[in-house]
């Protein structure tokens, strides 16, 4: 027992277990909705065309065996026990794996990596000792830039397929649920009713997205829980009523017997069987909302046994009913007793809507992560919950998804083509996850490459087997996810390529600090009151857009801050570690550098709070630097420019860096509390309360610098951004001209501008025209 708290360790363990079980319950509605509704369409898609249900039951027994082992090997063994462990500080998904790889190997195509980032509390991982083989693989990846491009393309492929799944899953789920009307309506009425009802439900589903998942999330888990109990009870009832010996079909023998009899048709029908694992990738992507243990408990104890019972119950019923021409159909509702068919139909529609919500939320999150990595045009991201940072809403993407879902429902009109399309998207994403997880095993977990290769070969061979079956259905619907993936990959690659080229252009054309210091009234350049925030992607030097600004308008502000908004390959950056501050030039020049670091799931600050925090952090930096310099020799101008300070943490991290690709050295020194300077916020203004102190801690130059900062803050703040125009060089390849001159410029004109993304007030904005030619 803890003598201070008076609570026993057993009580604390019970409380923690209650929290885990609560998360496990909540995960049913968010992470497992898509996976839980797969019994609606698996058998119907499997027996749609390639094989028939015969009196020998070889086909249905083989299909059940395939479903059982596919569910066991991929979602259970691969995802729940292995892939979910490859989280990035609790976050999952394709870009989470990519971030892990980028942290442990320098494979990012954007060359703005700093050793200072590795000091983040969310960045550092304590790995086992690296072996020689692991080191060789890491060196090989870092040495060849072509491998960096290949890795990024693979990540983009997986991302494109997940977004494509966001189009297919809502359509497939709702369409399969509504198709239960076929048993209660004539064929003529059924054809005219199912598609309009499906489109109406899809429109309602997407129209409710702006309210946020958290407002209706309390309904999600009960609906899926009731649904899982329902299909489990139906499964047990049909097993006991029709074929109690159906358990024998779980033997792998029936898989080989199935393929032996059906041959090519059986192999092609695997495109329908693989739909039983739909939602596995969404389960991994939604990991950030829950814990690994809670998701493991929910799947192994509730979801997995319920699905197995449901599939066994359907197989048990079908094994005794073979008269397809006499009215029996392969489908979910045919094995539901007629007395409860309508309540089950209504429950299935609700469950399908919940399952669709999971992949829609997953799509929003992945696009937000892509945008943070510079792989997607800027779109409006609305955070719908103040408590759960991962719950977001992207209006443009929401309406595009709705239009595409309705178009697919109207265009395909049947489960066969929808299943073919969804199956190919699903297996492509799984293959990408398998490849990336293998790299994470080597680079992050420091496991043996032989173990990673075994993982890749074992699960990769299963997925390639299913992928090949899906690929044969290219003309029967499987072309759609490929088309969507090519379109999305083109958008992401063009945007990332242009972003990287612009950074390289800025890096090569940056101006020296000596040029900045040479500016003065003697050559006609004046200093005006106020603070000038010069936005740039560079982490060192003076950006070319500032020199262009000075050339056209020979005046700049009394306080100049070069602000770099930088994304670090971690999901979150603690607010206390967000700002890296340093000087540009000597103290009397009043020029500073501020690197603002965000993770790929961080919420951007409002411009008012950012301005307030920045000025307050600058005042803290001035005081801390004075204390540091009082006990050390005064450094040269170049050394002072390279030193950056983390403001807000309990210690000052004095980081001396050689920017670009050079080495860095880190020196940590403890300091006193920075409570002497307390910013009092009134509107957009910052007031500095400086105590009168004796001693050398507050010398006259520091007081003067703080006073200049206060006066500049009172005078106002101007935001200086570059307004870029990109074009190719004369004689460039036709594909490059099409990608840059047409593709990138079209995306740039139709996405949010940097001033909107950064929430800059129009009255305080100064734009500098920049032309990039590459």
Beta strands, then each sheet from edge to edge (+ up, - down):
strand 1: 382-383
strand 2: 392-393
strand 3: 526-535
strand 4: 555-567
strand 5: 579-583
strand 6: 591-598
strand 7: 643-647
strand 8: 651-657
strand 9: 664-670
strand 10: 678-682
strand 11: 685-689
strand 12: 717-727
strand 13: 765-773
sheet 1: 1+ 2-
sheet 2: 9+ 8- 7+ 5- 6+ 4+ 3+ 12+ 13+
sheet 3: 10+ 11-
end
